[in-house]
Amino acid sequence: MPTRVVRGASLAPGISYPAALVLPGIALGLLVACRTLQHVASWAASQVFAGAAALAWYVAVIGAQRARPLTAAYWAKEFAPREPAAMGQWVGAQLLGLADFALGRPLWLFALVALAGYLLAPRWLRVAALVVLATVTAAAVLRLYPLAAARTSLFLLPFVYLPWGATVARLGALGAAARAASLRDHARSAVAFAAAVALLAAPARGSLHPGAGLVREETAPLLAWLAAERQPNDRVYVYYGAEPAFRFYHPAMDARITLGGSHRKDRHAYVAELERSLAVGERQWLLFAHVFSALGEVSERDVILGAMRIYGRQIATRETEGASLHLFEVTRAPGSVRHLRLTPEDMRDPERLRELLGR
């Protein structure tokens, strides 16, 4: 086993903490590829060295994260359920979420392409993938590592792209062959080559996403402004995406601070949550960072600020890269505002409009 493989395996957990979860799968995958006793002995020596290094990284770095209650609370939803029936559904959802994150849509087609690639890939890769899946699932069940479908599972992308590449390579080889002179064979080759090009371009679309690349969220200057300008009776609403930064830079909590929840499937819940923290005549701060915005929809920040403008007037605002802080004076009580949802039929019926408006 080359020395650089041993060095890479020993350093990998320090570069990326979850690499320790991949090492068992890679180890068994490489064992399958061993052909002689010398290979097995070299494999064993390298795995002992790499395993000891991974354990050292865990004790010194990864294990310390478990002692941080805020970190554990933030990722609580990403740990696997302990019920067997729910666990199977959870694993499937995480795998589909990872494929969606890595490959995009249509998900069913791209997932089939990746699965087909495993049939074409070497046996060691199939073994490694199965063992890694079992390892990360066990880590999530034991609450050692939160396995989300995107941010915390980036280390699994090679197990998506390698089989994907195997399928694309096979289609490309079929498209480049075209030895036969028949029109049907040429048509098959053209279709295979076009499919390879289309599939190869799919993951590249991710680089064009507005949120691709490094994301900066400068909340520290905003919280410094909040600390300097906040008056004793001021209330603060913290958008859930800004909560980790808020707790880090502003550990002192009080009854006038509202930590918002995540309501991506029900945006009106943000408005109801905000209304409970409003009081006429008082000032209301709103902190935003890491704002979620579904494709083709307004951001959750715009939804909350739109509701806030109904109940008060904005006094000041400051924006930094990836974050913003807004100050309002509340002039209207939530109970005094009527929310109407008008249909096109209502707009065409004057009597119906008068009825809805109470006139």
Order of alpha helices (4+ residues) and beta strands (2+ residues): alpha-alpha-alpha-alpha-alpha-alpha-alpha-alpha-alpha-alpha-beta-alpha-beta-alpha-beta-alpha-beta-beta-alpha-alpha
